[in-house]
Amino acid sequence: MISDPIRVLLVDDQELVRVGLRMILETEEGIEVVGEAADGTAALALASELAPDVICMDLQMPGMDGLEATRRIVASGSAAGILVLTTFNRDDYLFDALKAGASGFVLKNATPESIVEAVQVVARGEALLSTEVTRTVIEHLVGGTAAGPRSPGRPPAEVPQLHDLTEREREVLGLLAAGRSNAEIARELYLGEATVKTHVSKILSKLGLRDRIQAVVFGYENGIVVPGVPPAG
């Protein structure tokens, strides 16, 4: 049975970048670029009109930037997964895009194969948060920005949702929020990867989180992982 192609909307103020992405994606069977936008305002309109499966979103654009566009698209109830294109030169944007609801991140200088894979992962409804991206977010949270260090939120004892987690699930959450992959968590806790995957699914369900990206944000905002203190495990 032939499945429908993945419908992609490209959002970047640089035409050369859009042309390059279109060439990369449309050489892959099963991916169709259905539209292009040069700013956030156009992206909002096209996201509604074209109903793409994945939106490749640049963050730094004139007018409405990609961060605001991401917030509005997610708030609109769009089913599109938002894949952020980044150069990592704005870590504050990176973290804020996580909170805004972005589903994944890919470097603009990534290999064509990596970009294609990122689109496919996001199209499946999964979160794409590589170790490199996670550690960048964590370094931002630990080190702060020009405005000063970012402080964690309430201590874990004051977070009501955590009472629903088992002790093992809290251990897994701490490692997850610290950027560990399932394989790394399995090694540190002497568990099978399938068991870790089950724990992660239960954690996300109990905490009402969409994906492991939100778990990273939740962990730092609620003191599960404290800057400068290694997670238990």
C-alpha positions as CSV (number, residue, x, y, z in Angstrom):
1,M,0.0,0.0,0.0
2,I,1.3,3.4,-0.9
3,S,1.1,5.9,1.9
4,D,0.5,9.6,1.4
5,P,3.6,11.8,1.1
6,I,4.8,13.9,4.0
7,R,3.7,17.4,3.3
8,V,6.3,20.0,4.2
9,L,6.1,23.8,4.5
10,L,9.5,25.6,4.4
11,V,9.8,28.9,6.4
12,D,13.0,30.9,6.0
13,D,13.7,34.5,5.0
14,Q,16.6,33.4,2.9
15,E,15.5,32.1,-0.5
16,L,18.7,30.3,-1.0
17,V,18.1,28.2,2.1
18,R,14.6,27.4,1.0
19,V,15.8,26.3,-2.4
20,G,18.4,24.1,-0.9
21,L,16.0,22.5,1.5
22,R,13.5,21.9,-1.3
23,M,16.1,20.2,-3.4
24,I,17.2,18.0,-0.5
25,L,13.7,17.0,0.6
26,E,12.1,16.5,-2.8
27,T,14.8,14.0,-3.9
28,E,13.5,11.8,-1.2
29,E,10.5,9.6,-2.2
30,G,7.6,10.2,0.2
31,I,8.2,13.9,0.9
32,E,6.5,16.7,-0.9
33,V,7.2,20.4,-0.3
34,V,3.8,22.1,-0.5
35,G,4.7,25.7,0.2
36,E,7.3,28.3,1.2
37,A,7.1,31.3,3.4
38,A,9.7,34.1,4.1
39,D,8.4,35.2,7.5
40,G,6.2,34.2,10.4
41,T,3.1,36.0,9.2
42,A,3.1,34.1,5.9
43,A,3.9,30.9,7.7
44,L,0.7,31.3,9.8
45,A,-1.5,31.8,6.8
46,L,0.1,28.9,4.9
47,A,0.0,26.5,7.9
48,S,-3.8,27.0,8.0
49,E,-4.3,26.9,4.2
50,L,-2.1,24.0,3.3
51,A,-2.3,21.8,6.5
52,P,1.3,20.5,6.2
53,D,2.5,17.6,8.3
54,V,5.8,19.2,9.1
55,I,6.9,22.9,9.1
56,C,10.6,23.6,8.8
57,M,10.9,26.8,10.7
58,D,13.7,29.3,10.8
59,L,13.8,31.3,14.1
60,Q,15.4,34.6,13.1
61,M,13.4,36.4,10.5
62,P,12.3,40.0,10.0
63,G,8.7,40.9,11.1
64,M,7.1,38.0,12.9
65,D,10.0,35.7,13.8
66,G,9.9,31.9,13.9
67,L,9.5,31.8,17.7
68,E,6.3,33.8,17.7
69,A,5.0,31.9,14.6
70,T,5.7,28.6,16.4
71,R,3.7,29.8,19.4
72,R,0.8,30.8,17.3
73,I,0.7,27.8,15.1
74,V,0.8,25.4,18.1
75,A,-1.9,27.5,19.8
76,S,-4.1,27.3,16.7
77,G,-4.3,23.6,17.2
78,S,-2.5,22.8,14.0
79,A,-1.5,19.1,13.7
80,A,1.8,20.1,12.0
81,G,5.0,19.2,13.7
82,I,7.5,22.1,13.8
83,L,11.1,21.3,13.0
84,V,13.3,24.3,13.9
85,L,16.2,25.1,11.7
86,T,19.0,26.6,13.9
87,T,22.6,27.7,13.9
88,F,22.7,27.6,17.7
89,N,23.8,31.2,17.9
90,R,20.7,32.1,19.9
91,D,20.4,29.6,22.8
92,D,17.7,31.6,24.4
93,Y,15.6,31.2,21.2
94,L,16.3,27.5,21.3
95,F,15.0,27.1,24.8
96,D,12.0,29.3,24.2
97,A,11.2,27.4,21.1
98,L,11.1,24.2,23.2
99,K,8.5,25.8,25.5
100,A,6.6,27.2,22.5
101,G,6.0,23.6,21.3
102,A,8.6,22.9,18.7
103,S,8.9,19.2,18.0
104,G,12.5,19.0,16.9
105,F,15.7,20.8,15.9
106,V,18.2,20.4,13.1
107,L,21.3,22.4,12.3
108,K,21.3,24.3,9.1
109,N,24.6,22.7,8.2
110,A,23.4,19.2,8.9
111,T,23.9,16.5,6.2
112,P,21.0,16.1,3.7
113,E,20.4,12.6,5.2
114,S,20.0,14.1,8.7
115,I,17.6,16.7,7.5
116,V,15.5,14.1,5.7
117,E,15.5,11.9,8.8
118,A,14.5,14.8,11.0
119,V,11.5,15.5,8.8
120,Q,10.4,11.9,8.8
121,V,10.8,11.6,12.6
122,V,8.7,14.7,13.2
123,A,6.1,13.6,10.7
124,R,5.6,10.4,12.7
125,G,4.6,12.5,15.7
126,E,7.9,11.9,17.5
127,A,10.1,14.4,19.2
128,L,13.6,14.9,17.8
129,L,15.9,16.0,20.5
130,S,19.5,14.9,19.9
131,T,22.0,14.8,22.7
132,E,23.8,17.7,21.2
133,V,20.7,19.9,21.3
134,T,19.8,18.8,24.8
135,R,23.2,19.6,26.1
136,T,23.0,23.0,24.5
137,V,19.7,23.7,26.2
138,I,21.2,22.5,29.5
139,E,24.3,24.6,29.2
140,H,22.0,27.6,28.6
141,L,20.0,26.8,31.7
142,V,23.0,26.2,33.9
143,G,25.1,29.1,32.6
144,G,22.3,31.6,32.0
145,T,22.4,34.3,29.4
146,A,23.5,37.9,29.2
147,A,20.5,38.7,31.4
148,G,21.8,36.4,34.1
149,P,21.5,32.7,35.1
150,R,18.1,31.0,34.8
151,S,16.9,29.7,38.1
152,P,15.0,26.5,38.5
153,G,11.4,26.7,39.6
154,R,9.7,25.1,42.6
155,P,11.6,22.4,44.5
156,P,10.4,18.9,43.6
157,A,8.6,18.4,46.9
158,E,6.2,21.2,45.9
159,V,5.3,19.9,42.4
160,P,2.0,18.1,42.8
161,Q,2.3,16.0,39.6
162,L,5.4,14.3,40.9
163,H,3.4,12.5,43.6
164,D,1.9,10.2,40.9
165,L,5.4,9.0,39.9
166,T,7.1,5.9,41.4
167,E,10.6,6.3,42.8
168,R,12.0,4.6,39.7
169,E,10.0,6.9,37.4
170,R,11.4,9.9,39.2
171,E,14.9,8.5,38.7
172,V,14.2,8.1,35.0
173,L,12.7,11.6,34.8
174,G,15.8,13.1,36.3
175,L,18.1,11.5,33.8
176,L,15.7,12.2,30.9
177,A,15.6,15.9,31.9
178,A,19.4,15.9,32.0
179,G,19.6,14.9,28.4
180,R,20.2,11.2,28.7
181,S,19.0,9.0,25.8
182,N,17.0,5.8,26.5
183,A,20.2,3.7,26.0
184,E,22.2,5.9,28.5
185,I,19.4,5.7,31.1
186,A,19.3,1.9,30.7
187,R,23.0,1.7,31.3
188,E,23.0,4.0,34.3
189,L,20.0,2.3,36.0
190,Y,20.8,-1.3,34.9
191,L,17.6,-1.6,33.0
192,G,16.6,-2.9,29.5
193,E,15.9,-0.2,26.9
194,A,12.4,-1.5,26.5
195,T,11.8,-1.0,30.2
196,V,13.1,2.5,30.0
197,K,10.9,3.3,27.1
198,T,7.9,2.1,29.1
199,H,8.9,4.3,32.0
200,V,9.3,7.3,29.8
201,S,5.8,6.7,28.3
202,K,4.2,6.5,31.7
203,I,6.1,9.6,32.9
204,L,4.8,11.7,30.0
205,S,1.3,10.4,30.5
206,K,1.2,11.0,34.2
207,L,2.7,14.5,33.9
208,G,0.6,15.5,30.9
209,L,3.7,16.1,28.8
210,R,3.7,15.8,25.0
211,D,7.2,14.4,24.5
212,R,10.7,14.2,26.0
213,I,11.4,17.7,24.9
214,Q,8.7,19.0,27.3
215,A,10.2,16.7,30.0
216,V,13.5,18.5,29.7
217,V,11.8,21.9,30.2
218,F,9.6,20.4,33.0
219,G,12.6,19.0,34.8
220,Y,14.5,22.4,34.9
221,E,11.5,24.5,35.6
222,N,10.4,22.3,38.5
223,G,13.8,21.6,40.1
224,I,14.0,18.0,39.1
225,V,17.5,18.7,37.8
226,V,19.4,21.5,39.6
227,P,22.0,23.4,37.6
228,G,25.5,22.3,38.6
229,V,24.3,19.1,40.4
230,P,24.6,15.8,38.5
231,P,21.3,13.8,38.3
232,A,21.0,10.7,40.5
233,G,21.6,7.5,38.7
